[in-house]
Amino acid sequence: MKKYFNWRTNIALLLVGASVAAYGIHYFIFRDLHHIFLYMIGDIAFLFLDVLLVILFIERILTQREKQAMLKKLNMVIGTFFSEVGLELLGRFSAFVENASNLEKSLEISPRWGKNDFQKAKEESRKFSYRIKIDKKSLQKLSQFLLSKRSFLLRLLENPNLLEHERFTDLLWAVFHLADELSFRGENLEELPESDLQHLAGDLKRAYSQIISEWIAYTEHLKESYPFLFSLAARINPLSPHPSAIVT
């Protein structure tokens, strides 16, 4: 810290000294203090406008660029989430949605999709009416899967940069809450009463709808920034009838 302060101090003194020397040379050549002070005061007056320009415009531009760079890094985290957990969850969750096929018809992502297609898909996922039907055996398998990924989800939640991406943070909390709900019920999932199954259906619906929404947003980002990654995402899209990484 002391070394950093001395460096700043030395630069400041050097610049002030250079300014004084330049004004001194001007005076010894032209002998005109009036001219020196006239332009000095004008420059000082304009300095306030310079500061205003930096604060209002340049700083805002730099902040936006930093935020965009941060969002790019966050999209890498989101991609890791889908590779490790999200894609598997999309497939497992769809087994609990009776009318999932109706939604999947609108979300069969294609390499030909443009912004209008993604916007339409987002609207379809938001207004879709999810009909959840709990299958107890599938619920047990889902609980085991989420338990195996618990440490991974915890590491994601520990990432402080996620505060910049509220939507994805909400998604993680929805998935983590569902994992907790299932884990606290232990091995007795097949003996749960109907009232408790309805409660779990609400948690499933919340997590599933948020994952779908984030998956659409993430694939749109890939389409714009990383076409080669988007090509793979479109092929392995779990919402497609026959997802496959193989190019046909």
Secondary structure, 3 states (H helix, E strand, C coil): CHHHHHHHHHHHHHHHHHHHHHHHHHHHHHCCHHHHHHHHHHHHHHHHHHHHHHHHHHHHHHHHHHHHHHHHHHHHHHHHHHHHHHHHHHHHHHCCECCHHHHHCCCCCCCCCCHHHHHHHHHHHHHCCCCECCCHHHHHHHHHHHHHCHHHHHHHHCCHHHHHCHHHHHHHHHHHHHHHHHHCCCCCHHHCCHHHHHHHHHHHHHHHHHHHHHHHHHHHHHHHHCHHHHHHHHHCCCCCCCCCCCCC
